[in-house]
Amino acid sequence: MNAPKRSNRSYVGLYNDMYAGMTPIGNFIRDAWVFGILPETETCEGWDVSRIQMLHDQVNAEWDKYDLRISNLPAELRERHERIHQEAIDRAREHGWVAGEDIDREMGDDA
């Protein structure tokens, strides 16, 4: 597995991240797309930690409105969620991702 080099200064960007963004950061970037917080063209490449954290907080606030359940999303958001995340799964598989085997070795086993 070729994990991207992590930087303490900025995020590598969704498509440069492990398995084309099949990571926790990648998930909430995609959710930001779902909720319209970010355009689907924004990969957050070069963003610093504080900006990523602010985005994470915004996404969490949106999920709180729906009790953190996809099934509670309005039809339009649910369909957008399904499309965006299915495209991510397909892209990740093209990069060698296998569900359940996507541990970031750089973070160690206790991450």
Biopython code that builds the backbone (N, CA, C, O; Angstrom):
import numpy as np
from Bio.PDB.StructureBuilder import StructureBuilder

atoms = [
    (1, "MET", "N", (0.850, -1.175, 0.000)),
    (1, "MET", "CA", (0.000, 0.000, 0.000)),
    (1, "MET", "C", (0.889, 1.228, 0.000)),
    (1, "MET", "O", (1.835, 1.319, 0.782)),
    (2, "ASN", "N", (0.585, 2.170, -0.875)),
    (2, "ASN", "CA", (1.350, 3.409, -0.962)),
    (2, "ASN", "C", (0.551, 4.535, -0.331)),
    (2, "ASN", "O", (-0.202, 5.228, -1.014)),
    (3, "ALA", "N", (0.714, 4.717, 0.966)),
    (3, "ALA", "CA", (0.027, 5.795, 1.674)),
    (3, "ALA", "C", (0.740, 7.107, 1.374)),
    (3, "ALA", "O", (1.967, 7.152, 1.300)),
    (4, "PRO", "N", (-0.041, 8.183, 1.201)),
    (4, "PRO", "CA", (0.605, 9.469, 0.956)),
    (4, "PRO", "C", (1.368, 9.933, 2.179)),
    (4, "PRO", "O", (1.024, 9.588, 3.310)),
    (5, "LYS", "N", (2.394, 10.709, 1.944)),
    (5, "LYS", "CA", (3.134, 11.271, 3.078)),
    (5, "LYS", "C", (2.266, 12.311, 3.754)),
    (5, "LYS", "O", (1.731, 13.204, 3.096)),
    (6, "ARG", "N", (2.126, 12.202, 5.052)),
    (6, "ARG", "CA", (1.297, 13.135, 5.806)),
    (6, "ARG", "C", (2.133, 14.350, 6.188)),
    (6, "ARG", "O", (3.329, 14.250, 6.462)),
    (7, "SER", "N", (1.484, 15.466, 6.195)),
    (7, "SER", "CA", (2.138, 16.710, 6.563)),
    (7, "SER", "C", (1.417, 17.305, 7.755)),
    (7, "SER", "O", (0.191, 17.244, 7.841)),
    (8, "ASN", "N", (2.168, 17.874, 8.662)),
    (8, "ASN", "CA", (1.564, 18.554, 9.801)),
    (8, "ASN", "C", (1.028, 19.921, 9.389)),
    (8, "ASN", "O", (0.360, 20.585, 10.181)),
    (9, "ARG", "N", (1.303, 20.336, 8.192)),
    (9, "ARG", "CA", (0.960, 21.683, 7.769)),
    (9, "ARG", "C", (-0.278, 21.757, 6.899)),
    (9, "ARG", "O", (-1.052, 22.706, 7.022)),
    (10, "SER", "N", (-0.488, 20.792, 6.027)),
    (10, "SER", "CA", (-1.636, 20.878, 5.138)),
    (10, "SER", "C", (-2.103, 19.495, 4.687)),
    (10, "SER", "O", (-1.356, 18.516, 4.694)),
    (11, "TYR", "N", (-3.363, 19.467, 4.301)),
    (11, "TYR", "CA", (-3.984, 18.230, 3.827)),
    (11, "TYR", "C", (-3.583, 17.988, 2.373)),
    (11, "TYR", "O", (-3.486, 18.931, 1.588)),
    (12, "VAL", "N", (-3.355, 16.748, 2.022)),
    (12, "VAL", "CA", (-2.883, 16.392, 0.687)),
    (12, "VAL", "C", (-3.950, 16.530, -0.387)),
    (12, "VAL", "O", (-3.627, 16.571, -1.574)),
    (13, "GLY", "N", (-5.192, 16.600, 0.002)),
    (13, "GLY", "CA", (-6.294, 16.680, -0.961)),
    (13, "GLY", "C", (-6.988, 15.342, -1.083)),
    (13, "GLY", "O", (-6.359, 14.289, -0.976)),
    (14, "LEU", "N", (-8.270, 15.391, -1.305)),
    (14, "LEU", "CA", (-9.108, 14.188, -1.326)),
    (14, "LEU", "C", (-8.556, 13.107, -2.254)),
    (14, "LEU", "O", (-8.417, 11.955, -1.845)),
    (15, "TYR", "N", (-8.246, 13.465, -3.482)),
    (15, "TYR", "CA", (-7.828, 12.450, -4.450)),
    (15, "TYR", "C", (-6.372, 12.036, -4.295)),
    (15, "TYR", "O", (-5.943, 11.047, -4.891)),
    (16, "ASN", "N", (-5.609, 12.776, -3.506)),
    (16, "ASN", "CA", (-4.227, 12.400, -3.213)),
    (16, "ASN", "C", (-4.118, 11.629, -1.904)),
    (16, "ASN", "O", (-3.049, 11.116, -1.575)),
    (17, "ASP", "N", (-5.199, 11.545, -1.168)),
    (17, "ASP", "CA", (-5.220, 10.844, 0.110)),
    (17, "ASP", "C", (-5.297, 9.339, -0.151)),
    (17, "ASP", "O", (-5.489, 8.901, -1.285)),
    (18, "MET", "N", (-5.147, 8.578, 0.894)),
    (18, "MET", "CA", (-5.133, 7.127, 0.797)),
    (18, "MET", "C", (-6.385, 6.608, 0.078)),
    (18, "MET", "O", (-7.511, 6.968, 0.421)),
    (19, "TYR", "N", (-6.159, 5.761, -0.918)),
    (19, "TYR", "CA", (-7.238, 5.171, -1.709)),
    (19, "TYR", "C", (-8.191, 6.224, -2.254)),
    (19, "TYR", "O", (-9.409, 6.046, -2.225)),
    (20, "ALA", "N", (-7.634, 7.313, -2.748)),
    (20, "ALA", "CA", (-8.418, 8.396, -3.352)),
    (20, "ALA", "C", (-9.428, 8.978, -2.376)),
    (20, "ALA", "O", (-10.531, 9.367, -2.761)),
    (21, "GLY", "N", (-9.037, 9.032, -1.108)),
    (21, "GLY", "CA", (-9.870, 9.705, -0.115)),
    (21, "GLY", "C", (-10.795, 8.819, 0.681)),
    (21, "GLY", "O", (-11.766, 9.315, 1.252)),
    (22, "MET", "N", (-10.536, 7.543, 0.742)),
    (22, "MET", "CA", (-11.365, 6.650, 1.557)),
    (22, "MET", "C", (-10.817, 6.672, 2.988)),
    (22, "MET", "O", (-10.306, 5.677, 3.502)),
    (23, "THR", "N", (-10.947, 7.839, 3.601)),
    (23, "THR", "CA", (-10.435, 8.112, 4.940)),
    (23, "THR", "C", (-11.494, 8.910, 5.699)),
    (23, "THR", "O", (-12.453, 9.385, 5.090)),
    (24, "PRO", "N", (-11.344, 9.066, 7.003)),
    (24, "PRO", "CA", (-12.303, 9.894, 7.741)),
    (24, "PRO", "C", (-12.395, 11.326, 7.194)),
    (24, "PRO", "O", (-13.491, 11.875, 7.082)),
    (25, "ILE", "N", (-11.261, 11.925, 6.858)),
    (25, "ILE", "CA", (-11.302, 13.279, 6.289)),
    (25, "ILE", "C", (-12.030, 13.250, 4.949)),
    (25, "ILE", "O", (-12.853, 14.120, 4.663)),
    (26, "GLY", "N", (-11.729, 12.263, 4.145)),
    (26, "GLY", "CA", (-12.414, 12.136, 2.858)),
    (26, "GLY", "C", (-13.914, 11.993, 3.014)),
    (26, "GLY", "O", (-14.681, 12.560, 2.235)),
    (27, "ASN", "N", (-14.335, 11.239, 4.015)),
    (27, "ASN", "CA", (-15.773, 11.057, 4.233)),
    (27, "ASN", "C", (-16.460, 12.371, 4.559)),
    (27, "ASN", "O", (-17.534, 12.649, 4.023)),
    (28, "PHE", "N", (-15.870, 13.184, 5.422)),
    (28, "PHE", "CA", (-16.595, 14.410, 5.731)),
    (28, "PHE", "C", (-16.439, 15.473, 4.649)),
    (28, "PHE", "O", (-17.267, 16.380, 4.567)),
    (29, "ILE", "N", (-15.403, 15.388, 3.818)),
    (29, "ILE", "CA", (-15.350, 16.272, 2.644)),
    (29, "ILE", "C", (-16.501, 15.917, 1.709)),
    (29, "ILE", "O", (-17.200, 16.803, 1.217)),
    (30, "ARG", "N", (-16.697, 14.633, 1.467)),
    (30, "ARG", "CA", (-17.815, 14.213, 0.613)),
    (30, "ARG", "C", (-19.155, 14.612, 1.232)),
    (30, "ARG", "O", (-20.070, 15.030, 0.522)),
    (31, "ASP", "N", (-19.266, 14.484, 2.550)),
    (31, "ASP", "CA", (-20.503, 14.916, 3.206)),
    (31, "ASP", "C", (-20.698, 16.426, 3.072)),
    (31, "ASP", "O", (-21.831, 16.897, 2.971)),
    (32, "ALA", "N", (-19.604, 17.183, 3.069)),
    (32, "ALA", "CA", (-19.711, 18.626, 2.839)),
    (32, "ALA", "C", (-20.263, 18.891, 1.441)),
    (32, "ALA", "O", (-21.016, 19.843, 1.235)),
    (33, "TRP", "N", (-19.884, 18.045, 0.482)),
    (33, "TRP", "CA", (-20.471, 18.155, -0.859)),
    (33, "TRP", "C", (-21.968, 17.862, -0.805)),
    (33, "TRP", "O", (-22.775, 18.584, -1.389)),
    (34, "VAL", "N", (-22.324, 16.795, -0.097)),
    (34, "VAL", "CA", (-23.730, 16.401, 0.012)),
    (34, "VAL", "C", (-24.562, 17.568, 0.529)),
    (34, "VAL", "O", (-25.615, 17.878, -0.028)),
    (35, "PHE", "N", (-24.096, 18.209, 1.585)),
    (35, "PHE", "CA", (-24.854, 19.277, 2.232)),
    (35, "PHE", "C", (-24.698, 20.634, 1.549)),
    (35, "PHE", "O", (-25.319, 21.610, 1.970)),
    (36, "GLY", "N", (-23.880, 20.707, 0.506)),
    (36, "GLY", "CA", (-23.705, 21.957, -0.205)),
    (36, "GLY", "C", (-22.796, 22.944, 0.512)),
    (36, "GLY", "O", (-22.781, 24.129, 0.180)),
    (37, "ILE", "N", (-22.044, 22.469, 1.483)),
    (37, "ILE", "CA", (-21.088, 23.324, 2.190)),
    (37, "ILE", "C", (-19.913, 23.644, 1.269)),
    (37, "ILE", "O", (-19.381, 24.754, 1.285)),
    (38, "LEU", "N", (-19.522, 22.668, 0.477)),
    (38, "LEU", "CA", (-18.447, 22.819, -0.499)),
    (38, "LEU", "C", (-18.954, 22.386, -1.872)),
    (38, "LEU", "O", (-19.820, 21.515, -1.962)),
    (39, "PRO", "N", (-18.430, 22.978, -2.934)),
    (39, "PRO", "CA", (-18.744, 22.455, -4.269)),
    (39, "PRO", "C", (-18.033, 21.113, -4.464)),
    (39, "PRO", "O", (-16.999, 20.862, -3.846)),
    (40, "GLU", "N", (-18.574, 20.273, -5.303)),
    (40, "GLU", "CA", (-17.986, 18.940, -5.525)),
    (40, "GLU", "C", (-16.606, 19.003, -6.177)),
    (40, "GLU", "O", (-15.934, 17.977, -6.284)),
    (41, "THR", "N", (-16.187, 20.144, -6.598)),
    (41, "THR", "CA", (-14.850, 20.313, -7.176)),
    (41, "THR", "C", (-13.786, 20.602, -6.118)),
    (41, "THR", "O", (-12.592, 20.545, -6.413)),
    (42, "GLU", "N", (-14.205, 20.912, -4.888)),
    (42, "GLU", "CA", (-13.254, 21.266, -3.812)),
    (42, "GLU", "C", (-12.732, 20.001, -3.138)),
    (42, "GLU", "O", (-13.504, 19.244, -2.549)),
    (43, "THR", "N", (-11.425, 19.773, -3.225)),
    (43, "THR", "CA", (-10.799, 18.592, -2.620)),
    (43, "THR", "C", (-10.060, 18.919, -1.325)),
    (43, "THR", "O", (-9.524, 18.022, -0.674)),
    (44, "CYS", "N", (-10.029, 20.181, -0.953)),
    (44, "CYS", "CA", (-9.373, 20.666, 0.275)),
    (44, "CYS", "C", (-7.858, 20.511, 0.250)),
    (44, "CYS", "O", (-7.209, 20.576, 1.294)),
    (45, "GLU", "N", (-7.299, 20.310, -0.921)),
    (45, "GLU", "CA", (-5.846, 20.212, -1.036)),
    (45, "GLU", "C", (-5.205, 21.499, -0.533)),
    (45, "GLU", "O", (-5.597, 22.597, -0.929)),
    (46, "GLY", "N", (-4.210, 21.351, 0.348)),
    (46, "GLY", "CA", (-3.482, 22.477, 0.888)),
    (46, "GLY", "C", (-4.124, 23.122, 2.107)),
    (46, "GLY", "O", (-3.571, 24.069, 2.666)),
    (47, "TRP", "N", (-5.285, 22.622, 2.527)),
    (47, "TRP", "CA", (-5.944, 23.202, 3.696)),
    (47, "TRP", "C", (-5.165, 22.858, 4.957)),
    (47, "TRP", "O", (-4.627, 21.758, 5.087)),
    (48, "ASP", "N", (-5.108, 23.814, 5.890)),
    (48, "ASP", "CA", (-4.441, 23.547, 7.158)),
    (48, "ASP", "C", (-5.413, 22.864, 8.128)),
    (48, "ASP", "O", (-6.615, 22.784, 7.878)),
    (49, "VAL", "N", (-4.866, 22.384, 9.222)),
    (49, "VAL", "CA", (-5.640, 21.598, 10.189)),
    (49, "VAL", "C", (-6.830, 22.378, 10.734)),
    (49, "VAL", "O", (-7.911, 21.813, 10.897)),
    (50, "SER", "N", (-6.653, 23.652, 11.015)),
    (50, "SER", "CA", (-7.758, 24.423, 11.594)),
    (50, "SER", "C", (-8.907, 24.579, 10.602)),
    (50, "SER", "O", (-10.074, 24.554, 10.992)),
    (51, "ARG", "N", (-8.585, 24.738, 9.342)),
    (51, "ARG", "CA", (-9.636, 24.849, 8.320)),
    (51, "ARG", "C", (-10.362, 23.516, 8.145)),
    (51, "ARG", "O", (-11.582, 23.490, 7.988)),
    (52, "ILE", "N", (-9.622, 22.417, 8.172)),
    (52, "ILE", "CA", (-10.233, 21.085, 8.108)),
    (52, "ILE", "C", (-11.148, 20.878, 9.315)),
    (52, "ILE", "O", (-12.249, 20.348, 9.168)),
    (53, "GLN", "N", (-10.710, 21.287, 10.494)),
    (53, "GLN", "CA", (-11.523, 21.142, 11.704)),
    (53, "GLN", "C", (-12.810, 21.963, 11.610)),
    (53, "GLN", "O", (-13.873, 21.497, 12.019)),
    (54, "MET", "N", (-12.717, 23.171, 11.077)),
    (54, "MET", "CA", (-13.915, 24.000, 10.911)),
    (54, "MET", "C", (-14.913, 23.333, 9.962)),
    (54, "MET", "O", (-16.119, 23.362, 10.205)),
    (55, "LEU", "N", (-14.408, 22.735, 8.886)),
    (55, "LEU", "CA", (-15.279, 22.021, 7.957)),
    (55, "LEU", "C", (-15.930, 20.835, 8.657)),
    (55, "LEU", "O", (-17.128, 20.596, 8.505)),
    (56, "HIS", "N", (-15.139, 20.099, 9.418)),
    (56, "HIS", "CA", (-15.652, 18.954, 10.171)),
    (56, "HIS", "C", (-16.803, 19.392, 11.081)),
    (56, "HIS", "O", (-17.832, 18.719, 11.150)),
    (57, "ASP", "N", (-16.630, 20.506, 11.769)),
    (57, "ASP", "CA", (-17.662, 21.018, 12.664)),
    (57, "ASP", "C", (-18.927, 21.407, 11.902)),
    (57, "ASP", "O", (-20.037, 21.161, 12.375)),
    (58, "GLN", "N", (-18.765, 22.013, 10.726)),
    (58, "GLN", "CA", (-19.921, 22.381, 9.914)),
    (58, "GLN", "C", (-20.688, 21.140, 9.455)),
    (58, "GLN", "O", (-21.918, 21.105, 9.502)),
    (59, "VAL", "N", (-19.950, 20.130, 9.014)),
    (59, "VAL", "CA", (-20.587, 18.886, 8.559)),
    (59, "VAL", "C", (-21.318, 18.220, 9.719)),
    (59, "VAL", "O", (-22.448, 17.758, 9.557)),
    (60, "ASN", "N", (-20.682, 18.168, 10.886)),
    (60, "ASN", "CA", (-21.339, 17.577, 12.055)),
    (60, "ASN", "C", (-22.625, 18.315, 12.408)),
    (60, "ASN", "O", (-23.619, 17.687, 12.774)),
    (61, "ALA", "N", (-22.617, 19.636, 12.304)),
    (61, "ALA", "CA", (-23.823, 20.420, 12.599)),
    (61, "ALA", "C", (-24.952, 20.057, 11.636)),
    (61, "ALA", "O", (-26.115, 19.989, 12.032)),
    (62, "GLU", "N", (-24.606, 19.825, 10.377)),
    (62, "GLU", "CA", (-25.634, 19.407, 9.407)),
    (62, "GLU", "C", (-26.168, 18.021, 9.743)),
    (62, "GLU", "O", (-27.380, 17.805, 9.738)),
    (63, "TRP", "N", (-25.265, 17.073, 10.039)),
    (63, "TRP", "CA", (-25.711, 15.721, 10.389)),
    (63, "TRP", "C", (-26.596, 15.730, 11.631)),
    (63, "TRP", "O", (-27.540, 14.945, 11.726)),
    (64, "ASP", "N", (-26.298, 16.607, 12.578)),
    (64, "ASP", "CA", (-27.116, 16.691, 13.800)),
    (64, "ASP", "C", (-28.577, 17.006, 13.480)),
    (64, "ASP", "O", (-29.475, 16.563, 14.196)),
    (65, "LYS", "N", (-28.820, 17.756, 12.424)),
    (65, "LYS", "CA", (-30.194, 18.087, 12.019)),
    (65, "LYS", "C", (-30.982, 16.839, 11.620)),
    (65, "LYS", "O", (-32.212, 16.829, 11.668)),
    (66, "TYR", "N", (-30.272, 15.808, 11.232)),
    (66, "TYR", "CA", (-30.898, 14.571, 10.741)),
    (66, "TYR", "C", (-30.600, 13.391, 11.662)),
    (66, "TYR", "O", (-30.703, 12.235, 11.251)),
    (67, "ASP", "N", (-30.233, 13.683, 12.898)),
    (67, "ASP", "CA", (-29.924, 12.654, 13.894)),
    (67, "ASP", "C", (-28.891, 11.656, 13.400)),
    (67, "ASP", "O", (-28.930, 10.477, 13.751)),
    (68, "LEU", "N", (-27.964, 12.144, 12.577)),
    (68, "LEU", "CA", (-26.841, 11.337, 12.074)),
    (68, "LEU", "C", (-27.287, 10.117, 11.269)),
    (68, "LEU", "O", (-26.576, 9.112, 11.224)),
    (69, "ARG", "N", (-28.447, 10.196, 10.640)),
    (69, "ARG", "CA", (-29.002, 9.044, 9.910)),
    (69, "ARG", "C", (-29.266, 9.397, 8.446)),
    (69, "ARG", "O", (-29.970, 10.359, 8.143)),
    (70, "ILE", "N", (-28.698, 8.613, 7.563)),
    (70, "ILE", "CA", (-28.937, 8.807, 6.134)),
    (70, "ILE", "C", (-30.425, 8.710, 5.833)),
    (70, "ILE", "O", (-30.946, 9.463, 5.010)),
    (71, "SER", "N", (-31.098, 7.800, 6.487)),
    (71, "SER", "CA", (-32.525, 7.601, 6.230)),
    (71, "SER", "C", (-33.366, 8.823, 6.603)),
    (71, "SER", "O", (-34.502, 8.944, 6.143)),
    (72, "ASN", "N", (-32.841, 9.720, 7.415)),
    (72, "ASN", "CA", (-33.566, 10.927, 7.789)),
    (72, "ASN", "C", (-33.320, 12.094, 6.830)),
    (72, "ASN", "O", (-33.961, 13.139, 6.947)),
    (73, "LEU", "N", (-32.407, 11.920, 5.896)),
    (73, "LEU", "CA", (-32.148, 12.977, 4.929)),
    (73, "LEU", "C", (-33.335, 13.131, 3.992)),
    (73, "LEU", "O", (-33.989, 12.140, 3.665)),
    (74, "PRO", "N", (-33.628, 14.351, 3.552)),
    (74, "PRO", "CA", (-34.640, 14.530, 2.509)),
    (74, "PRO", "C", (-34.193, 13.772, 1.252)),
    (74, "PRO", "O", (-33.002, 13.531, 1.060)),
    (75, "ALA", "N", (-35.137, 13.406, 0.416)),
    (75, "ALA", "CA", (-34.847, 12.571, -0.756)),
    (75, "ALA", "C", (-33.702, 13.121, -1.599)),
    (75, "ALA", "O", (-32.833, 12.358, -2.021)),
    (76, "GLU", "N", (-33.683, 14.419, -1.851)),
    (76, "GLU", "CA", (-32.630, 15.009, -2.686)),
    (76, "GLU", "C", (-31.247, 14.807, -2.067)),
    (76, "GLU", "O", (-30.301, 14.438, -2.763)),
    (77, "LEU", "N", (-31.130, 15.048, -0.764)),
    (77, "LEU", "CA", (-29.840, 14.858, -0.091)),
    (77, "LEU", "C", (-29.467, 13.384, -0.008)),
    (77, "LEU", "O", (-28.298, 13.031, -0.164)),
    (78, "ARG", "N", (-30.435, 12.532, 0.232)),
    (78, "ARG", "CA", (-30.174, 11.092, 0.311)),
    (78, "ARG", "C", (-29.656, 10.567, -1.030)),
    (78, "ARG", "O", (-28.716, 9.773, -1.072)),
    (79, "GLU", "N", (-30.275, 11.019, -2.122)),
    (79, "GLU", "CA", (-29.828, 10.593, -3.453)),
    (79, "GLU", "C", (-28.442, 11.137, -3.760)),
    (79, "GLU", "O", (-27.618, 10.428, -4.337)),
    (80, "ARG", "N", (-28.166, 12.394, -3.382)),
    (80, "ARG", "CA", (-26.838, 12.978, -3.591)),
    (80, "ARG", "C", (-25.798, 12.220, -2.770)),
    (80, "ARG", "O", (-24.704, 11.937, -3.258)),
    (81, "HIS", "N", (-26.141, 11.891, -1.518)),
    (81, "HIS", "CA", (-25.238, 11.126, -0.658)),
    (81, "HIS", "C", (-24.900, 9.784, -1.302)),
    (81, "HIS", "O", (-23.735, 9.393, -1.371)),
    (82, "GLU", "N", (-25.913, 9.098, -1.763)),
    (82, "GLU", "CA", (-25.695, 7.779, -2.375)),
    (82, "GLU", "C", (-24.792, 7.892, -3.598)),
    (82, "GLU", "O", (-23.871, 7.092, -3.761)),
    (83, "ARG", "N", (-25.046, 8.876, -4.459)),
    (83, "ARG", "CA", (-24.238, 9.045, -5.666)),
    (83, "ARG", "C", (-22.786, 9.380, -5.324)),
    (83, "ARG", "O", (-21.861, 8.750, -5.836)),
    (84, "ILE", "N", (-22.595, 10.358, -4.471)),
    (84, "ILE", "CA", (-21.240, 10.811, -4.132)),
    (84, "ILE", "C", (-20.445, 9.698, -3.459)),
    (84, "ILE", "O", (-19.285, 9.470, -3.804)),
    (85, "HIS", "N", (-21.048, 9.014, -2.517)),
    (85, "HIS", "CA", (-20.311, 7.973, -1.798)),
    (85, "HIS", "C", (-20.112, 6.721, -2.646)),
    (85, "HIS", "O", (-19.102, 6.036, -2.485)),
    (86, "GLN", "N", (-21.044, 6.402, -3.544)),
    (86, "GLN", "CA", (-20.838, 5.261, -4.437)),
    (86, "GLN", "C", (-19.703, 5.556, -5.413)),
    (86, "GLN", "O", (-18.885, 4.680, -5.696)),
    (87, "GLU", "N", (-19.648, 6.781, -5.928)),
    (87, "GLU", "CA", (-18.533, 7.158, -6.805)),
    (87, "GLU", "C", (-17.200, 7.042, -6.059)),
    (87, "GLU", "O", (-16.197, 6.619, -6.634)),
    (88, "ALA", "N", (-17.195, 7.419, -4.781)),
    (88, "ALA", "CA", (-15.973, 7.328, -3.969)),
    (88, "ALA", "C", (-15.557, 5.872, -3.769)),
    (88, "ALA", "O", (-14.372, 5.546, -3.848)),
    (89, "ILE", "N", (-16.516, 5.012, -3.515)),
    (89, "ILE", "CA", (-16.220, 3.580, -3.341)),
    (89, "ILE", "C", (-15.641, 3.016, -4.633)),
    (89, "ILE", "O", (-14.647, 2.290, -4.611)),
    (90, "ASP", "N", (-16.268, 3.356, -5.761)),
    (90, "ASP", "CA", (-15.772, 2.866, -7.048)),
    (90, "ASP", "C", (-14.350, 3.354, -7.308)),
    (90, "ASP", "O", (-13.495, 2.581, -7.740)),
    (91, "ARG", "N", (-14.094, 4.646, -7.043)),
    (91, "ARG", "CA", (-12.760, 5.218, -7.247)),
    (91, "ARG", "C", (-11.743, 4.550, -6.319)),
    (91, "ARG", "O", (-10.632, 4.227, -6.741)),
    (92, "ALA", "N", (-12.121, 4.345, -5.066)),
    (92, "ALA", "CA", (-11.215, 3.719, -4.094)),
    (92, "ALA", "C", (-10.860, 2.299, -4.515)),
    (92, "ALA", "O", (-9.707, 1.883, -4.399)),
    (93, "ARG", "N", (-11.830, 1.572, -4.994)),
    (93, "ARG", "CA", (-11.553, 0.192, -5.464)),
    (93, "ARG", "C", (-10.579, 0.192, -6.626)),
    (93, "ARG", "O", (-9.738, -0.700, -6.736)),
    (94, "GLU", "N", (-10.688, 1.195, -7.502)),
    (94, "GLU", "CA", (-9.742, 1.323, -8.614)),
    (94, "GLU", "C", (-8.318, 1.550, -8.098)),
    (94, "GLU", "O", (-7.347, 1.238, -8.788)),
    (95, "HIS", "N", (-8.198, 2.092, -6.887)),
    (95, "HIS", "CA", (-6.898, 2.348, -6.259)),
    (95, "HIS", "C", (-6.485, 1.238, -5.296)),
    (95, "HIS", "O", (-5.527, 1.398, -4.539)),
    (96, "GLY", "N", (-7.202, 0.113, -5.322)),
    (96, "GLY", "CA", (-6.810, -1.038, -4.519)),
    (96, "GLY", "C", (-7.464, -1.149, -3.160)),
    (96, "GLY", "O", (-7.102, -2.021, -2.370)),
    (97, "TRP", "N", (-8.416, -0.285, -2.873)),
    (97, "TRP", "CA", (-9.102, -0.323, -1.574)),
    (97, "TRP", "C", (-9.999, -1.549, -1.471)),
    (97, "TRP", "O", (-10.721, -1.896, -2.406)),
    (98, "VAL", "N", (-9.934, -2.193, -0.312)),
    (98, "VAL", "CA", (-10.826, -3.296, 0.017)),
    (98, "VAL", "C", (-11.448, -2.959, 1.364)),
    (98, "VAL", "O", (-10.739, -2.715, 2.340)),
    (99, "ALA", "N", (-12.759, -2.946, 1.412)),
    (99, "ALA", "CA", (-13.453, -2.594, 2.662)),
    (99, "ALA", "C", (-12.932, -3.456, 3.805)),
    (99, "ALA", "O", (-12.784, -4.671, 3.668)),
    (100, "GLY", "N", (-12.658, -2.809, 4.934)),
    (100, "GLY", "CA", (-12.181, -3.516, 6.111)),
    (100, "GLY", "C", (-10.676, -3.706, 6.158)),
    (100, "GLY", "O", (-10.126, -4.105, 7.184)),
    (101, "GLU", "N", (-10.012, -3.420, 5.049)),
    (101, "GLU", "CA", (-8.557, -3.557, 5.001)),
    (101, "GLU", "C", (-7.889, -2.216, 4.739)),
    (101, "GLU", "O", (-6.784, -2.159, 4.199)),
    (102, "ASP", "N", (-8.556, -1.151, 5.119)),
    (102, "ASP", "CA", (-8.068, 0.192, 4.790)),
    (102, "ASP", "C", (-7.459, 0.897, 5.986)),
    (102, "ASP", "O", (-7.785, 2.050, 6.267)),
    (103, "ILE", "N", (-6.585, 0.214, 6.683)),
    (103, "ILE", "CA", (-5.915, 0.780, 7.848)),
    (103, "ILE", "C", (-4.719, 1.582, 7.382)),
    (103, "ILE", "O", (-3.931, 1.120, 6.555)),
    (104, "ASP", "N", (-4.587, 2.771, 7.909)),
    (104, "ASP", "CA", (-3.442, 3.626, 7.592)),
    (104, "ASP", "C", (-2.269, 3.202, 8.451)),
    (104, "ASP", "O", (-2.230, 3.484, 9.648)),
    (105, "ARG", "N", (-1.320, 2.526, 7.839)),
    (105, "ARG", "CA", (-0.151, 1.983, 8.563)),
    (105, "ARG", "C", (0.687, 3.078, 9.206)),
    (105, "ARG", "O", (1.351, 2.830, 10.213)),
    (106, "GLU", "N", (0.670, 4.296, 8.640)),
    (106, "GLU", "CA", (1.453, 5.366, 9.226)),
    (106, "GLU", "C", (0.908, 5.787, 10.587)),
    (106, "GLU", "O", (1.643, 6.333, 11.409)),
    (107, "MET", "N", (-0.364, 5.539, 10.825)),
    (107, "MET", "CA", (-0.966, 5.956, 12.076)),
    (107, "MET", "C", (-0.777, 4.906, 13.165)),
    (107, "MET", "O", (-1.028, 5.184, 14.338)),
    (108, "GLY", "N", (-0.345, 3.725, 12.801)),
    (108, "GLY", "CA", (-0.132, 2.666, 13.775)),
    (108, "GLY", "C", (-1.403, 1.895, 14.040)),
    (108, "GLY", "O", (-2.491, 2.316, 13.646)),
    (109, "ASP", "N", (-1.265, 0.773, 14.704)),
    (109, "ASP", "CA", (-2.409, -0.102, 14.968)),
    (109, "ASP", "C", (-3.314, 0.430, 16.054)),
    (109, "ASP", "O", (-4.455, -0.018, 16.169)),
    (110, "ASP", "N", (-2.845, 1.370, 16.855)),
    (110, "ASP", "CA", (-3.657, 1.849, 17.958)),
    (110, "ASP", "C", (-4.372, 3.161, 17.622)),
    (110, "ASP", "O", (-4.914, 3.812, 18.516)),
    (111, "ALA", "N", (-4.380, 3.553, 16.353)),
    (111, "ALA", "CA", (-5.037, 4.810, 15.943)),
    (111, "ALA", "C", (-6.535, 4.691, 16.003)),
    (111, "ALA", "O", (-7.244, 5.649, 15.694)),
]
sb = StructureBuilder()
sb.init_structure("model")
sb.init_model(0)
sb.init_chain("A")
sb.init_seg("    ")
for serial, (resi, resn, name, xyz) in enumerate(atoms, 1):
    if name == "N":
        sb.init_residue(resn, " ", resi, " ")
    sb.init_atom(name, np.array(xyz, "f"), 0.0, 1.0, " ", f" {name:<3s}", serial, name[0])
structure = sb.get_structure()
